[in-house]
Amino acid sequence: MEVQLRDLTKKEANLSIFSGDIGILYIIQDELLKRPSTEFAGVIEKHPLTDELYMHVISSNPLKDIVKATNTVIEGATELKKLCRSLR
């Protein structure tokens, strides 16, 4: 997955994601929307025939919030992985 910062202001961030999975971005979006500092978080597929996804975030500190949300998702996935391994 390759991520490019397309546009950044004090309250908004626009990212382009190449070779990514929109399902993962939906999970990160959901986590962002749980945060009181996030006003908007959206994810779209540019076009079904391209490999480009967009994420748009409006918050008091968009990049910091994206990093926090992503880390929370990673921690949750790690816990699920541990649980699945313990059931074997």
Secondary structure, DSSP 8 states (H G I E B T S, - for coil): -EEEEEEE-SSEEEEEEES--HHHHHHHHHHHHTSTTEEEEEEEES-TTSSEEEEEEEESSHHHHHHHHHHHHHHHHHHHHHHHHHT-
